[in-house]
Amino acid sequence: MLYHVILIRAFDFYLLVQCEVNFLEKLSHPHLVRLLGYCWEDKELLLVYEFMQKGSLENHLFGRGCTVQSLDWNIRLKIVIGAAKGLCFLHTANNQVIYRDFKASNILLDGSYTAKISDFGLAKFGPSASQSHVTTRVMGTCGYAAPEYVATGHLYVKSDVYGFGVVLVEILTGLRALDPNRPSGQCNLVDWAKPYLSDRRKLKNIMDQGLDGKYPPKAAFQIAQLALKCLVPEPKNRPSMKEVVETLEQIKSINENPKEPRNRSARRHGKQSLRHRSPLAPKHGVR
């Protein structure tokens, strides 16, 4: 007999939980966590979700200890594509949804590292056709919240895109969006990383050491460029999540081997092999 393992969470914040139940009852997508059921009895509220075996993206990027496994480049790319598809689904639903709290800890991973967005307690329906934004009390997580939302309380669909850009920078660097324990000037990851993200040669200096240099430099730089587009101050100038998904899929298709360190002798050997190529080898343009 097969048993389905489930995760149960208890809450005191009934309004947030009501919001989460309302959204997850109506929304279904491969990259949204599934709500299996809920129970509200004697002031005790339980939500039952599908169990996500690999935990959160936050734990894999920033966790410590022998049980934490560093994510390779292909897995990271799979995760951000999945999360982007989930966010795109929310933004393009018949009743448009603004997620409002996109961050690494809310991206959960199943046994095959499929990413699913969780925690809809802060989600809101998007603006009407005649409006560009909704006005609401500022809530969310410092370091991920879009600047226009923090400053004015104006929440745009593309406020979520800013948070996605922050997560892209975390994926590249393996560093938290905010960390007061980092040296002065590096506490805010986005502010510190921007000059590196825009320079192909400098980017390698901030890439996550957990990757051990095994990543396609061209793809990494393209993701850095995408992150910068997501992080522009003006919401209307950010890409839509549909455009983000399309860009990530294009990056995925780059057929470039992971970067491997090469020594001089290897390069000399490569040149010699070209000079002494077999006369039986076909020349360029000959089939």
C-alpha positions in Angstrom: 0.0 0.0 0.0 1.3 3.5 -0.9 1.1 6.3 1.7 1.0 10.0 0.8 3.1 12.0 3.2 1.6 15.4 4.0 2.8 18.5 5.8 0.6 20.2 8.4 1.0 23.8 9.6 -0.9 25.5 12.4 -1.7 29.3 12.3 -2.8 32.1 14.6 -3.3 34.6 11.8 -6.7 33.7 10.6 -7.1 36.4 8.0 -3.9 35.4 6.3 -4.9 31.8 6.3 -8.4 32.6 5.0 -6.7 34.4 2.1 -4.4 31.5 1.4 -7.3 29.0 1.4 -9.4 31.2 -0.9 -6.6 31.5 -3.4 -5.4 27.9 -3.4 -9.0 26.5 -3.6 -9.4 28.3 -6.9 -5.9 28.0 -8.4 -4.3 24.9 -9.7 -0.9 24.7 -11.5 2.1 22.3 -11.6 4.2 25.1 -10.1 1.9 26.1 -7.2 1.9 24.0 -4.0 -1.3 21.9 -3.7 -3.6 22.4 -0.7 -5.0 19.0 0.1 -7.4 20.1 2.8 -8.0 22.2 5.9 -9.7 22.0 9.2 -11.0 24.8 11.4 -12.3 23.7 14.8 -12.2 25.2 18.3 -10.0 28.2 17.2 -7.5 25.7 15.8 -6.8 26.0 12.1 -4.8 23.4 10.2 -3.8 23.5 6.5 -2.7 20.2 4.8 -0.3 20.5 1.9 1.5 18.1 -0.4 4.8 17.2 1.2 7.8 18.8 -0.6 10.7 16.4 0.0 13.6 18.8 -0.8 12.3 21.7 1.4 12.8 25.3 0.3 15.2 27.0 -2.1 16.3 29.1 0.8 17.6 26.1 2.7 19.6 24.9 -0.2 21.2 28.2 -1.0 21.9 29.5 2.5 21.6 26.4 4.8 24.6 24.9 6.5 25.5 21.5 7.6 26.2 18.1 6.1 22.5 17.6 5.2 22.5 20.6 2.9 23.3 19.7 -0.7 24.6 22.5 -3.0 22.6 22.9 -6.2 24.3 22.5 -9.5 23.7 24.9 -12.4 21.1 22.8 -14.2 19.1 22.3 -11.0 19.2 26.1 -10.3 18.0 26.8 -13.8 15.2 24.3 -13.5 14.1 25.9 -10.3 13.9 29.4 -11.5 12.1 28.4 -14.7 9.5 26.5 -12.6 9.0 29.4 -10.2 8.7 31.8 -13.1 6.0 29.6 -14.7 4.1 29.6 -11.4 4.3 33.4 -11.1 3.4 33.8 -14.8 0.3 31.7 -14.3 -0.9 34.0 -11.4 -0.3 37.1 -13.5 -2.2 35.8 -16.5 -5.1 34.1 -14.7 -8.7 35.3 -15.5 -8.7 37.0 -12.1 -5.1 38.3 -12.1 -3.2 37.6 -8.8 -0.3 39.6 -7.4 1.7 37.3 -5.2 3.3 40.1 -3.1 5.9 38.0 -1.2 8.1 36.2 -3.8 11.3 35.0 -2.0 13.5 32.0 -1.8 11.8 30.6 1.4 8.5 30.5 -0.4 9.8 28.4 -3.3 9.4 24.7 -2.3 11.0 21.8 -4.1 9.7 18.3 -4.6 11.8 15.1 -4.8 12.9 16.0 -8.4 13.6 19.6 -7.6 10.4 20.8 -9.3 9.7 24.3 -7.9 6.3 25.2 -6.5 5.3 28.6 -5.0 3.8 28.4 -1.5 2.3 30.7 1.1 -0.5 32.8 -0.4 -1.3 34.7 2.8 -0.3 38.1 1.3 -1.6 37.5 -2.2 -4.1 40.0 -3.7 -6.2 40.2 -6.8 -4.7 42.6 -9.4 -6.1 46.0 -10.4 -9.2 46.4 -12.6 -8.8 47.1 -16.3 -9.1 50.9 -15.6 -6.3 50.9 -13.0 -2.6 50.3 -13.1 -2.1 49.3 -9.5 -3.9 48.5 -6.2 -3.1 50.5 -3.0 -2.6 48.5 0.1 -0.7 48.4 3.4 2.9 47.6 2.8 3.6 44.0 3.7 6.1 41.4 2.6 9.8 40.9 3.2 12.6 43.5 3.2 15.1 43.0 0.4 12.5 41.4 -1.9 9.8 44.1 -1.9 9.7 46.4 -4.9 10.9 50.0 -4.1 7.7 51.6 -5.5 5.6 49.4 -3.2 7.7 50.2 -0.1 7.6 53.9 -0.9 4.0 54.4 -1.8 1.9 51.3 -1.0 1.1 51.1 -4.7 1.2 47.4 -5.7 1.7 46.6 -9.4 1.7 43.2 -11.1 5.3 43.9 -11.9 6.1 44.4 -8.3 6.4 40.6 -8.2 8.9 40.8 -11.1 11.2 42.8 -8.9 11.1 40.1 -6.2 11.9 37.5 -8.9 14.9 39.5 -10.0 16.2 39.4 -6.4 15.9 35.7 -6.3 17.8 35.4 -9.6 20.7 37.3 -8.0 20.5 34.9 -5.0 20.6 32.0 -7.4 23.8 33.3 -9.1 25.6 34.4 -5.9 24.4 32.0 -3.2 24.0 35.1 -1.0 20.9 36.4 0.9 19.1 39.4 -0.3 19.8 41.1 3.1 22.5 40.1 5.5 23.7 42.6 8.2 26.7 40.3 8.9 28.3 41.0 5.5 30.9 43.7 5.2 29.8 47.3 5.0 28.4 48.1 1.6 27.5 44.5 0.9 24.5 44.1 3.3 22.0 44.8 0.5 22.7 42.2 -2.2 21.1 43.9 -5.1 22.8 47.3 -4.5 26.2 45.6 -4.1 25.9 43.2 -7.0 24.6 45.5 -9.8 28.0 46.6 -11.0 29.1 42.9 -11.3 25.9 41.8 -13.0 26.4 44.3 -15.8 30.0 43.2 -16.5 30.7 39.8 -18.1 34.3 39.7 -16.7 33.3 40.9 -13.2 30.4 38.5 -12.9 32.6 35.5 -12.1 33.8 37.3 -9.0 30.4 37.0 -7.3 29.3 33.6 -8.6 28.4 31.1 -5.9 31.5 29.2 -4.9 29.2 26.2 -4.4 29.1 25.9 -8.2 32.8 25.2 -8.2 33.1 27.1 -11.5 30.9 24.6 -13.3 28.4 26.7 -15.1 28.1 28.1 -18.6 29.5 31.7 -18.5 27.3 32.9 -21.3 24.1 31.6 -19.7 25.1 33.0 -16.3 25.7 36.4 -17.9 22.3 36.3 -19.7 20.6 35.5 -16.4 22.4 38.4 -14.8 21.1 40.7 -17.6 17.6 39.3 -17.0 17.9 40.1 -13.3 18.9 43.7 -14.0 15.9 44.1 -16.3 13.6 42.7 -13.5 15.2 45.1 -11.0 14.8 48.4 -12.8 13.1 51.1 -10.6 10.2 51.8 -12.9 7.6 49.0 -12.9 6.4 49.5 -16.4 10.0 49.0 -17.7 10.3 45.6 -16.2 9.6 42.5 -18.3 6.3 40.6 -17.8 6.6 37.2 -16.3 5.6 35.7 -19.6 8.7 37.4 -21.2 10.8 36.2 -18.3 9.8 32.6 -18.9 10.5 32.9 -22.6 14.0 34.3 -21.9 14.8 31.6 -19.3 13.7 28.9 -21.8 16.1 30.4 -24.4 18.9 30.5 -21.9 18.2 26.8 -21.1 18.7 25.9 -24.7 22.3 27.3 -24.8 24.5 24.3 -25.7 27.6 25.3 -23.7 29.6 23.0 -21.6 30.1 23.9 -17.9 33.1 26.0 -17.4 36.1 23.9 -16.5 39.5 25.2 -15.5 42.1 24.7 -18.2 45.9 24.8 -17.8 48.4 25.9 -20.3 49.6 22.4 -21.1 46.0 21.4 -22.0 45.8 24.4 -24.4 49.1 23.6 -26.0 48.0 20.0 -26.5 44.9 21.3 -28.1 46.8 23.4 -30.6 49.2 20.6 -31.4 46.3 18.2 -32.1 44.9 20.7 -34.6 48.3 21.1 -36.3 48.7 17.3 -36.6 45.1 16.4 -37.6 44.8 13.2 -39.5 44.8 13.7 -43.3 41.7 11.5 -43.2 39.8 14.1 -41.2 37.3 16.0 -43.3 38.2 19.6 -44.1 35.8 22.5 -43.5 33.0 22.6 -46.0 33.6 19.0 -47.1 31.0 16.4 -46.2 
